[in-house]
Amino acid sequence: MTEGKLPGNLRGYKLKKIHRGFWGRLVLWIMIILIVLWFIDRQIIFDLYDWLKNSIASFL
């Protein structure tokens, strides 16, 4: 590998790694929020599930 190619390849690798990390963190935060809501009031989770189910069904 020449020195000119190496930084570009490393930059692409870091961007992919950050992108994957962003989605991983997003899913993790959503799960944490849902677990906290579950312990506060379980009806909120059931309402969210019904809303999501109805909105998906309306698009199909």
C-alpha positions in Angstrom: 0.0 0.0 0.0 1.2 3.5 -0.7 0.9 6.2 1.8 -1.6 8.0 -0.3 -4.1 5.1 -0.2 -3.8 4.4 3.5 -5.4 7.5 5.0 -8.4 7.3 2.7 -9.0 3.7 3.6 -8.7 4.4 7.3 -11.1 7.4 6.9 -13.7 5.1 5.3 -13.3 2.5 8.0 -13.8 5.1 10.7 -16.9 6.5 9.1 -18.5 3.0 8.8 -17.6 2.3 12.4 -19.2 5.6 13.6 -22.3 5.0 11.4 -22.8 1.5 12.9 -22.2 2.9 16.4 -24.9 5.5 15.9 -27.6 3.0 15.0 -26.4 0.7 17.8 -26.7 3.6 20.3 -30.1 4.7 18.9 -31.5 1.2 19.4 -30.0 1.0 22.9 -31.5 4.3 23.9 -34.9 3.3 22.6 -34.8 0.0 24.5 -33.8 1.9 27.7 -36.6 4.3 27.3 -39.1 1.5 26.7 -37.9 -0.4 29.8 -38.2 2.7 32.0 -41.7 3.4 30.6 -42.6 -0.3 31.3 -41.7 0.1 35.0 -43.5 3.5 35.3 -46.7 2.6 33.5 -47.3 -0.5 31.4 -50.3 0.9 29.7 -48.1 3.4 27.9 -46.2 0.5 26.2 -49.5 -1.2 25.2 -50.8 2.1 23.8 -47.6 2.6 21.8 -47.8 -1.0 20.5 -51.4 -0.4 19.4 -50.6 2.9 17.8 -47.6 1.4 15.9 -49.7 -1.6 14.8 -52.5 0.6 13.5 -50.2 3.0 11.7 -48.4 0.1 10.0 -51.7 -1.5 9.1 -53.0 1.8 7.6 -50.0 2.0 5.3 -50.4 -1.6 4.0 
